[in-house]
């Protein structure tokens, strides 16, 4: 499929004067109409497909001191045109996030596409602990992790979901390093550290991932039911732990490109050198032992 054809198909979708589908996005009617106009190949390239009406995506959002970004992030997640349950877990925030989440938990959202639940840790445990808590609260057909800091773009979630909906994948990772999506240029040593940790993880798992440390990890419900009771790491070590365990489960793992708007430490970035050494330990531990 040439880039010219894809550009023309995208322009057709964006031109409201010549193109309109009076059906919900990702419904069968919506997909059939677009496929009739653009063809199946163009639809696949653009991430256009049908999602069953009864399908529900669980979005697990671990939150710690994200008062400034959480409202905008939640709006972006809610706008994703898929039926969702959004599970927010506060890891004992101290910047006003907790009060905001308490208000969210009490609000009547009146939103048929989004069921929102809020859960709290009484003490700060770490991102891994918040993710594990979130997994235990999900009931959807698939589960994705979403950070609350606006580094990742929720509008890309439907494209990541496609291999799972179509039954081709059990797990999908969104890679920041595949190269065909916008990527904010930031810290070289963070990039080098991510590439080294991914390579080392691949050595133990025999996978060929390009971004093991990515936030965007998407699982079908069967994998989540097996995975979440076994998780042990309470901080960022959960990333290599999950990767090693889904590899040992022989899951069908896909990787797809995503954009990345990384933030600086002044903007609230939390991961540090200590977490890198912990990741090294977890790669070896879970790579060699169950």
Residue pairs with C-beta under 8 A, 6 or more apart in sequence:
1 41
1 42
1 45
5 42
6 42
6 45
6 46
9 38
9 42
9 45
9 46
10 46
12 18
12 19
12 37
12 38
13 19
13 34
13 46
19 37
21 29
21 30
21 33
21 34
23 29
23 30
23 33
24 30
24 81
25 81
26 49
26 50
26 51
26 81
26 82
26 158
27 50
27 51
27 53
28 50
30 50
31 43
31 48
31 49
31 50
32 50
34 43
34 48
35 43
35 48
38 46
38 48
42 48
43 49
47 158
47 159
47 162
49 162
49 165
49 166
51 82
51 158
51 161
51 165
52 165
55 82
55 83
55 141
55 142
55 165
56 83
56 84
56 85
56 139
56 140
56 141
57 82
57 83
57 84
57 85
57 140
57 141
57 142
57 143
57 144
57 157
57 161
58 84
58 85
58 87
58 138
58 139
58 140
58 142
58 143
58 144
59 77
59 84
59 85
59 86
59 87
59 143
59 144
59 146
59 157
60 87
60 89
60 131
60 134
60 135
60 138
60 143
60 144
60 145
60 146
61 73
61 74
61 77
61 86
61 87
61 88
61 89
61 134
61 145
61 146
61 147
61 148
62 89
62 91
62 127
62 130
62 131
62 134
62 145
62 147
62 148
63 70
63 88
63 89
63 90
63 91
63 93
63 97
63 101
63 130
63 148
64 90
64 91
64 92
64 93
64 97
64 124
64 127
64 130
64 270
65 93
65 94
65 95
65 97
65 268
66 73
66 93
66 97
66 148
66 149
66 268
67 93
67 95
67 96
67 97
67 100
68 268
69 148
69 149
69 150
69 268
70 97
70 100
70 101
70 148
71 100
72 150
73 146
73 148
73 149
73 150
73 154
74 86
74 88
74 104
76 150
76 153
76 154
76 155
77 84
77 86
77 114
77 146
77 154
78 84
78 86
78 111
78 113
78 114
79 154
79 155
80 154
80 155
80 157
80 158
81 113
81 158
82 113
82 157
82 158
82 161
83 113
84 113
84 114
84 115
84 140
85 114
85 115
85 116
85 117
85 138
85 139
85 140
86 114
86 115
86 116
86 117
87 117
87 119
87 134
87 137
87 138
88 101
88 104
88 116
88 117
88 118
88 119
89 118
89 119
89 120
89 121
89 130
89 131
89 133
89 134
89 137
90 97
90 98
90 101
90 118
90 119
90 120
90 121
90 130
91 121
91 124
91 125
91 126
91 127
91 129
91 130
92 98
92 120
92 121
92 122
92 123
92 124
92 125
93 101
98 120
101 118
101 120
102 118
104 116
104 118
105 116
105 117
105 118
109 116
117 137
119 133
119 134
119 137
121 129
121 130
121 133
125 234
126 234
126 235
126 236
127 235
127 236
127 238
128 231
128 233
128 234
128 235
128 236
128 237
128 238
128 241
129 234
129 235
131 145
131 231
131 238
132 228
132 231
132 234
132 238
134 145
135 143
135 224
135 227
135 228
135 231
136 228
138 221
138 224
140 221
141 220
141 221
142 161
142 164
142 165
142 218
142 219
142 220
142 221
143 218
143 219
143 221
143 224
144 157
144 160
144 161
144 216
144 217
144 218
144 219
145 215
145 216
145 217
146 152
146 154
146 157
146 215
146 216
147 215
149 263
149 268
149 269
150 261
150 263
151 215
151 260
151 261
151 262
151 263
152 174
152 215
152 216
152 258
152 259
152 260
152 261
153 258
153 259
153 261
156 174
156 216
156 258
156 259
157 216
157 218
159 256
160 172
160 174
160 216
160 218
160 256
160 258
161 172
161 218
163 169
163 172
163 254
163 256
164 170
164 172
164 218
164 220
168 252
168 254
169 220
169 252
169 253
169 254
170 219
170 220
170 222
170 223
170 246
170 251
170 252
170 253
171 217
171 218
171 219
171 220
171 223
171 246
171 251
171 252
171 253
171 254
172 217
172 218
172 253
172 254
172 255
172 256
173 209
173 211
173 212
173 214
173 216
173 217
173 218
173 253
173 254
173 255
173 256
174 211
174 214
174 215
174 216
174 217
174 218
174 255
174 256
174 257
174 258
175 209
175 210
175 211
175 214
175 255
175 256
175 257
175 258
176 183
176 211
176 214
176 258
176 259
176 260
177 183
177 194
177 195
177 210
177 211
178 210
178 211
178 255
178 256
178 257
179 257
180 257
181 257
181 258
181 259
181 260
182 259
182 260
182 261
183 259
183 260
183 262
184 260
184 261
184 262
186 262
186 264
187 262
193 276
194 211
194 212
194 213
197 212
197 213
197 240
197 276
197 279
197 280
197 283
198 209
198 210
198 211
198 212
198 213
200 280
200 283
201 207
201 209
201 212
201 240
201 243
201 244
201 283
201 287
202 208
202 209
202 212
203 287
204 244
204 283
204 284
204 286
204 287
204 288
205 243
205 244
205 247
205 248
205 287
206 247
207 243
207 247
207 253
209 243
209 253
209 255
210 255
211 255
212 239
212 240
212 243
213 236
213 239
213 279
214 239
214 258
216 258
217 239
217 242
219 227
219 246
223 246
223 249
223 251
226 249
227 242
227 245
227 246
227 249
230 245
231 238
231 241
231 242
231 245
232 241
233 241
233 278
233 282
235 275
235 278
236 271
236 275
236 278
236 279
237 275
237 278
237 279
237 281
237 282
239 279
239 282
240 279
240 282
240 283
240 286
241 282
241 286
244 282
244 283
244 286
244 287
245 286
246 253
247 253
248 290
262 269
263 269
